[in-house]
Amino acid sequence: MSTTTRPSDPPPGHDDDSELAEFGYKPELKRTLGNFHTFAAGISYISILTGTFQLFYFGYGSGGPAYWWSWPMVFAGQFMVALCFAELAARHPIAGSVYNWSKKVGNQHLGWLAGWLMLVASIVSIAAVALAYQLTLPQISDVFQFVGDGTGTYDVATNAVILAAVLILFTTLVNAFGVKLMARINTAGVIIELIATVVLIVLLAVHITRGPQVVMETQGTGAGQTGGYLGAFLVASLASAYVMYGFDTASSLGEECLDPSRNAPRAIIRAIVASFLLGGLVLLLALMSVSSLNGEELSTAGLQYIVLDVLGSTAGKAMLWCVLIAVTVCALAVHTAAIRLAFAMARDNNLPASKLLARVSPRFHTPVLPAVVIGVLALAILVVNIRQPQIITVVTSIGIIMIYLAYLGVTVPMLVARLRGRWQPADGGRFSLGRWGLPVNALAVVWGLAMTVNLMWPRASVYNATAPFHWYLRWGAVLFVAIIAGGGFAYYWFVQRHRTGVLAEHRLETTAPDPTRATPAAD
């Protein structure tokens, strides 16, 4: 694959808006983000410390130490998707990347569905990430367990909603005040997270008590599972699947960063590779250094317990504060990406109240209303699940499924375009997969389909592990996706598609009609 650059790159800001013109949009968002800001947005969405610390307990409890192998498995599949996205980012670095990419390589109808799924997934993901506060703050101090003592049936779920609500309020306010403030907080948080991750790796390595062969132990988790350990492993893979997505955020900020067609592809690839390497080492060394592999806390308190067990109370709690910072900037990045997606869809008059949602604040140079609406909806998801003991696994599972479906809304039409000879990668030495494009794209589609089926499978251990037991809880993911996708597309098909077209105030005026501009769909 080609990642070479031209001998003389254009100066920052040169022709940065040419890709916007291809979609018929005029530039409105302020370009202030550099190369590291773009990378920081991608890696903070993935967030090594957030993902590994949030669902380690689930992965270990479901698959034992051998669940570690789901980490390289998920990376291999998602790396194929990331490569496709990097090629798209070089060609179309634009806000609402998944929505606009699907619209470009597929059609307007598919683009709307992919954008809708991604938007709902992003809102669910904000709620899911915010819930990670519950897994960390009470471990630092009991003072953060406001509801009961954590042993009651609904203590954890209710307290999780309270803590998450505080975080969502913070991300809403920061995003409403503009991209510069968001970028400063995000960049500082990412630097702290990366340093803390490296320090944690070193400290765990110093305290290892067993060899790497620990990742071959299953601890009998396959007993009673359909398919033996394979069944247990597929359940446990949810923990790894939850981490490695969101790398497209680097391109979603394409209208606010300098030289986006070069910076965005690099940021996408660097973000997922760095997350794989650092996260994989954290998980491996944690398993090698914990005092005992049989402690019940490993499948309840998770990686937080291991950090306190290995490093002791003082150093361990200091590290957990770094995890808290990582969770904060992760939620901020997810919220930021959701805002850009809502703005992109509203700009095409593809959402209710589009004119209001697409309005860019002249003071803050950012869409303010989407920040507020998305924050309120994320809070609503938490409130609905406030008495759901399985709140963390249920909400995170549904969020991941929606993301995978949205990604398929890009990789499938991209594969069709390649097979029909219609895909044209970026020129001028920008990122291109070249002759590897077809096999990489095909693998990305196969991976996405297989993992979506795995994640949606109605397993009681994921969706209804504790009482009350109801069929609709076990089938909750399937029902939720069917209602959101089916209901949403029905609304679009019968109502919104007749209004679709770039809003006048966002349209790039040209002397001649632009054949690539989004126009109202035919009835």
C-alpha positions in Angstrom: 0.0 0.0 0.0 1.1 3.5 -0.7 1.6 6.1 2.1 4.1 8.3 0.4 3.8 12.1 0.2 4.7 14.5 -2.5 8.2 16.0 -2.4 6.7 19.4 -1.6 3.5 19.3 0.5 1.2 22.3 0.3 1.4 24.7 3.1 -1.2 24.4 5.9 -4.6 25.6 4.8 -3.9 25.3 1.1 -6.9 23.7 -0.7 -8.2 22.2 2.6 -11.7 22.9 1.5 -11.6 21.3 -2.0 -13.2 18.1 -0.7 -16.1 20.1 0.8 -16.8 21.6 -2.7 -17.2 18.1 -4.1 -20.1 17.6 -1.7 -21.5 21.0 -2.4 -20.8 22.4 1.0 -19.3 25.8 1.9 -16.7 25.9 4.7 -18.1 27.0 8.0 -16.1 25.3 10.8 -12.9 27.0 11.9 -9.7 25.1 11.0 -7.5 25.2 14.1 -6.5 21.6 14.7 -3.0 20.2 13.8 -1.6 16.8 13.3 -1.5 15.8 17.0 -4.9 17.2 17.7 -6.3 14.9 15.0 -4.5 11.9 16.4 -5.6 12.7 19.9 -9.2 12.8 18.9 -8.9 9.3 17.4 -7.0 7.7 20.2 -9.1 9.4 22.9 -12.3 7.9 21.4 -10.6 4.4 21.4 -9.1 5.2 24.8 -6.9 2.4 25.9 -7.4 2.9 29.7 -11.2 3.4 29.4 -11.9 0.3 27.4 -9.5 -2.1 29.0 -10.5 -1.0 32.5 -14.3 -0.9 31.8 -14.9 -4.5 30.6 -11.9 -6.5 31.8 -14.1 -8.0 34.5 -16.5 -9.2 31.9 -13.8 -10.7 29.6 -12.0 -12.4 32.4 -15.2 -13.7 34.0 -16.5 -15.1 30.6 -13.3 -16.5 29.2 -10.6 -16.6 31.9 -7.0 -15.4 31.1 -7.2 -16.9 27.6 -9.7 -14.2 26.7 -6.6 -12.1 26.0 -6.4 -13.7 22.5 -9.6 -11.8 21.6 -7.5 -8.6 21.7 -5.3 -9.4 18.7 -8.3 -11.0 17.0 -10.4 -7.9 17.2 -7.4 -5.7 16.2 -6.8 -7.8 13.1 -10.5 -7.4 12.0 -10.8 -3.7 12.9 -7.4 -2.9 11.3 -8.9 -4.0 8.0 -11.8 -1.5 8.6 -9.4 1.2 9.6 -7.4 0.8 6.4 -10.5 1.2 4.4 -11.4 4.3 6.4 -7.9 5.7 6.0 -8.3 5.5 2.2 -11.7 7.2 2.4 -10.3 9.9 4.7 -7.6 10.7 2.2 -10.3 11.1 -0.4 -13.1 12.6 1.7 -11.9 14.1 5.1 -15.3 15.5 6.1 -17.6 16.0 9.2 -19.9 13.0 9.8 -17.4 10.8 8.1 -19.4 7.5 8.1 -22.6 9.2 6.9 -20.9 11.1 4.1 -18.7 8.2 3.1 -21.7 5.8 2.8 -23.6 8.4 0.9 -20.7 8.8 -1.5 -19.7 5.2 -2.2 -23.3 3.9 -1.9 -26.3 6.2 -2.2 -28.3 8.8 -0.3 -30.6 6.2 1.3 -27.9 4.0 2.5 -25.9 7.0 3.7 -28.9 8.1 5.8 -29.3 4.7 7.4 -25.5 4.4 8.2 -25.5 8.0 9.6 -28.7 7.3 11.6 -27.2 4.1 13.1 -23.9 5.8 13.8 -25.7 8.7 15.5 -27.7 6.5 17.7 -24.7 4.4 18.4 -22.7 7.5 19.4 -25.4 8.6 21.8 -25.5 5.1 23.4 -21.7 5.1 23.5 -21.6 8.4 25.4 -23.8 6.8 28.0 -21.8 3.6 28.0 -18.4 5.4 28.4 -19.8 7.6 31.2 -20.8 4.5 33.1 -17.1 3.7 33.5 -16.9 6.3 36.3 -18.8 3.7 38.5 -16.1 1.1 37.9 -13.3 3.5 39.0 -14.4 6.2 41.5 -15.8 3.9 44.2 -12.6 1.9 44.0 -10.7 5.1 44.8 -12.9 6.0 47.7 -16.2 4.8 49.2 -17.3 8.5 49.3 -18.2 8.2 45.6 -20.8 5.4 46.3 -23.7 7.8 46.9 -26.4 5.1 46.8 -26.3 2.5 49.5 -23.0 0.6 50.1 -22.8 -1.0 46.7 -24.2 -4.4 47.8 -27.9 -3.7 47.2 -29.6 -5.0 44.0 -29.8 -1.5 42.4 -27.0 0.3 44.3 -24.4 0.0 41.6 -26.7 0.8 38.6 -28.3 3.8 40.3 -25.0 5.2 41.5 -23.5 4.6 38.0 -26.2 6.8 36.5 -25.6 9.6 38.9 -21.8 9.7 38.3 -22.3 9.3 34.5 -24.8 12.2 34.5 -22.1 14.5 35.9 -19.7 13.5 33.2 -22.2 14.0 30.4 -23.0 17.4 31.7 -19.3 18.3 31.6 -18.8 17.0 28.0 -22.0 18.9 26.9 -20.7 22.2 28.3 -17.2 21.8 26.9 -18.4 20.9 23.4 -20.9 23.8 23.4 -18.0 26.2 24.0 -16.2 25.3 20.8 -13.6 23.0 19.3 -10.6 24.9 20.7 -11.5 24.3 24.3 -12.4 20.7 23.5 -9.1 20.2 21.7 -7.0 21.6 24.6 -8.7 19.4 27.2 -8.6 16.4 24.9 -4.9 16.8 24.0 -3.9 17.3 27.7 -6.0 14.2 28.6 -4.5 12.1 25.9 -0.9 13.1 26.9 -1.7 12.1 30.5 -3.3 8.8 29.3 -0.4 7.8 27.1 2.2 8.6 29.8 0.1 6.8 32.5 -0.3 3.8 30.2 3.5 3.5 29.6 4.1 4.0 33.4 1.5 1.3 34.2 3.2 -1.1 31.7 6.6 -0.6 33.4 5.2 -1.0 36.9 3.3 -4.2 36.1 6.4 -5.6 34.3 8.4 -5.0 37.5 5.9 -7.1 39.5 5.3 -10.1 37.2 4.9 -13.4 39.1 4.2 -15.8 36.2 5.1 -16.2 32.5 3.2 -15.2 29.4 1.8 -18.8 29.2 -0.9 -17.6 31.5 -2.9 -16.5 28.4 -3.4 -20.3 27.6 -5.5 -20.8 30.8 -9.3 -21.0 30.5 -10.1 -21.8 34.1 -12.9 -24.1 33.0 -15.0 -21.2 31.6 -16.0 -23.4 28.6 -17.9 -25.9 30.8 -21.6 -25.8 30.0 -21.2 -23.5 27.0 -22.5 -24.4 23.6 -19.3 -25.1 21.6 -17.2 -25.5 24.7 -14.5 -22.9 25.2 -15.1 -21.4 21.8 -18.6 -20.3 23.0 -17.1 -18.8 26.1 -14.3 -17.0 24.1 -16.9 -15.5 21.7 -18.8 -14.1 24.7 -15.6 -12.7 26.2 -14.6 -11.0 22.9 -17.2 -8.4 23.7 -14.6 -6.9 26.1 -12.1 -6.3 23.3 -14.6 -5.3 20.7 -15.7 -2.5 23.0 -12.3 -0.8 22.8 -11.2 -0.8 19.2 -13.7 1.4 17.4 -14.1 5.2 16.9 -10.9 5.7 14.9 -13.0 7.4 12.2 -13.2 10.4 14.6 -10.0 11.7 13.2 -11.8 12.2 9.8 -15.0 13.5 11.4 -12.9 16.6 12.5 -11.7 16.9 8.9 -13.4 20.3 8.4 -11.6 21.7 11.5 -8.0 20.4 11.0 -5.2 21.6 8.7 -4.2 19.5 5.7 -6.9 16.9 6.6 -6.5 14.6 3.6 -3.0 13.7 4.9 -3.4 14.1 8.6 -6.7 12.2 9.0 -5.5 8.8 7.4 -2.3 8.9 9.5 -4.2 9.6 12.6 -6.7 6.7 12.0 -3.9 4.2 11.6 -1.7 5.5 14.3 -4.6 5.6 16.8 -5.6 1.9 16.3 -2.0 0.6 16.2 -1.0 2.5 19.3 -4.1 1.3 21.1 -3.5 -2.3 20.2 0.1 -2.3 21.3 -0.3 -0.5 24.5 -3.6 -2.0 25.5 -2.4 -5.5 24.7 0.7 -5.0 26.9 -1.5 -3.7 29.8 -3.8 -6.7 29.7 -0.9 -9.3 29.3 1.2 -7.8 32.1 -1.8 -7.5 34.4 -2.5 -11.2 34.1 1.2 -11.9 34.7 1.5 -9.8 37.8 -1.7 -10.2 39.8 -1.1 -12.1 43.0 -3.7 -14.8 42.3 -5.7 -15.8 39.2 -8.5 -17.2 41.3 -9.7 -14.1 43.1 -13.4 -13.4 42.7 -12.6 -9.7 42.4 -11.1 -10.4 38.9 -14.5 -11.0 37.5 -16.3 -8.3 39.5 -13.9 -5.4 40.1 -11.6 -6.2 37.2 -8.5 -4.4 36.2 -9.0 -1.8 38.9 -8.6 -4.6 41.5 -5.4 -5.8 39.8 -3.8 -2.3 39.8 -4.6 -1.9 43.6 -3.4 -5.5 44.2 -0.1 -5.2 42.4 0.8 -1.5 43.0 -0.6 -1.1 46.5 -3.1 1.5 47.7 -1.2 4.8 47.1 0.3 4.1 43.7 -2.7 2.1 42.6 -5.2 4.9 43.4 -2.9 7.4 41.7 -3.2 5.3 38.5 -6.9 5.0 38.9 -7.1 8.8 38.8 -5.4 8.7 35.5 -7.9 6.1 34.3 -10.6 8.6 35.4 -9.0 11.3 33.2 -8.9 8.8 30.3 -12.6 8.1 30.7 -13.4 11.8 30.8 -11.6 12.6 27.5 -13.0 9.5 25.9 -16.6 10.6 26.7 -15.6 14.1 25.4 -14.3 12.6 22.1 -17.4 10.5 21.6 -19.6 13.5 22.2 -17.6 15.6 19.8 -17.8 13.0 17.0 -21.6 12.7 17.6 -22.0 16.4 17.2 -20.1 16.5 13.9 -22.3 13.7 12.6 -25.5 15.4 13.6 -24.3 18.6 12.0 -23.4 16.8 8.8 -26.8 15.1 8.5 -28.7 18.3 9.5 -26.7 20.2 6.8 -28.3 17.9 4.3 -31.7 18.5 5.8 -31.7 14.8 6.9 -32.9 15.3 10.5 -35.9 16.9 12.1 -35.3 20.6 12.9 -32.3 20.5 10.6 -32.0 24.2 10.2 -31.6 24.6 14.0 -29.2 21.6 14.4 -27.0 22.7 11.5 -26.6 26.3 12.8 -23.0 27.1 13.6 -22.5 29.6 16.5 -20.8 32.7 15.2 -19.2 33.1 18.6 -17.9 29.6 19.2 -17.6 28.4 15.6 -19.3 25.1 16.5 -22.9 23.6 16.3 -24.1 24.3 19.9 -27.7 22.8 19.7 -26.5 19.3 18.7 -24.2 19.3 21.8 -27.1 19.9 24.1 -29.6 17.6 22.4 -27.1 14.7 22.3 -26.2 15.2 25.9 -29.9 15.1 26.9 -30.5 12.0 24.9 -27.5 10.2 26.5 -28.9 11.1 29.9 -32.3 9.7 28.9 -30.7 6.3 28.0 -29.2 6.2 31.5 -32.4 7.1 33.2 -34.3 4.4 31.3 -31.8 1.8 32.6 -31.4 3.2 36.1 -32.7 0.0 37.8 -31.1 -2.5 35.3 -28.4 -4.5 37.3 -26.8 -5.4 34.0 -26.7 -1.8 32.9 -23.0 -1.6 31.9 -22.8 -4.7 29.8 -26.3 -4.2 28.2 -25.7 -0.5 27.2 -22.1 -1.1 26.0 -23.1 -4.2 24.0 -25.9 -2.3 22.1 -23.5 0.6 21.5 -20.9 -1.7 19.9 -23.5 -3.5 17.7 -24.8 -0.2 16.3 -21.2 1.0 15.5 -20.4 -2.3 13.7 -23.6 -2.0 11.6 -22.8 1.6 10.7 -19.3 0.6 9.7 -20.8 -2.1 7.4 -22.8 0.7 5.9 -19.5 2.0 4.5 -17.4 -1.1 3.9 -20.1 -3.0 2.0 -20.9 -0.3 -0.6 -17.2 0.4 -0.8 -16.5 -3.2 -1.7 -19.3 -3.1 -4.3 -17.8 0.0 -5.8 -14.4 -1.7 -6.1 -15.9 -4.8 -7.7 -17.7 -2.5 -10.3 -14.6 -0.5 -10.9 -16.1 2.7 -9.6 -13.8 3.4 -6.6 -11.2 6.0 -7.2 -8.7 6.5 -4.3 -7.1 9.9 -3.6 -4.3 11.0 -5.9 -1.2 13.2 -5.3 0.6 10.7 -3.1 -2.1 10.6 -0.5 -2.9 7.3 1.3 -4.1 4.5 -0.9 -4.3 0.7 -0.5 -3.5 0.2 -4.1 -3.8 -3.4 -5.3 -4.4 -4.5 -1.7 -7.7 -2.6 -1.6 -10.0 -5.4 -2.7 -8.8 -8.2 -0.3 -8.5 -5.7 2.6 -12.1 -4.4 1.9 -13.5 -8.0 1.6 -11.9 -9.0 4.9 -13.3 -5.9 6.5 -16.8 -6.8 5.4 -16.5 -10.5 6.5 -15.2 -9.4 9.8 -17.9 -6.9 10.4 -20.7 -9.3 9.5 -19.3 -12.1 11.7 -18.7 -9.9 14.7 -22.1 -8.3 14.4 -23.8 -11.7 14.5 -21.7 -12.6 17.5 -22.5 -9.5 19.4 -26.2 -9.6 18.7 -26.6 -13.3 19.7 -29.3 -13.4 22.4 -27.1 -14.8 25.2 -28.5 -14.7 28.7 -25.0 -14.2 30.1 -24.8 -10.8 28.3 -28.3 -9.4 28.2 -30.2 -11.1 31.1 -27.7 -12.7 33.5 -29.7 -11.8 36.6 -33.3 -11.7 37.6 -35.9 -10.8 36.5 -35.6 -13.2 33.5 -37.6 -12.2 30.5 -37.4 -13.2 26.8 -37.5 -9.5 25.7 -34.4 -8.7 27.9 -32.4 -11.6 26.4 -33.4 -10.5 22.9 -33.0 -6.9 23.8 -30.2 -6.1 21.4 -32.0 -7.6 18.4 -35.2 -5.8 19.3 -33.5 -2.5 20.0 -31.5 -2.6 16.7 -34.6 -3.6 14.7 -36.7 -0.8 16.2 -34.1 1.9 15.8 -33.1 0.8 12.2 -36.5 -0.1 11.0 -38.4 2.7 12.6 -35.8 5.3 11.7 -35.6 4.2 8.1 -39.4 4.2 7.8 -39.5 7.8 9.0 -36.8 8.7 6.5 -38.5 6.9 3.6 -41.9 8.3 4.1 -41.1 11.8 5.5 -37.6 13.0 5.5 -36.2 11.9 2.1 -38.6 14.2 0.3 -36.9 17.1 2.0 -33.3 16.0 1.6 -30.9 18.4 0.0 -28.1 20.8 1.2 -29.7 23.7 3.1 -29.3 27.0 1.3 -27.3 28.6 4.1 -24.7 25.7 3.9 -24.6 25.4 0.1 -21.5 26.3 -1.8 -22.6 28.7 -4.5 -21.1 28.0 -7.9 -21.5 29.6 -11.3 -22.6 26.3 -12.8 -24.7 23.5 -11.2 -22.6 21.1 -9.2 -23.6 17.5 -10.4 -22.2 16.0 -7.1 -24.3 18.2 -4.8 -26.9 16.4 -2.7 -30.3 17.1 -4.3 -33.8 16.1 -3.1 -34.4 12.4 -3.6 -37.0 11.4 -6.2 -40.3 10.3 -4.7 
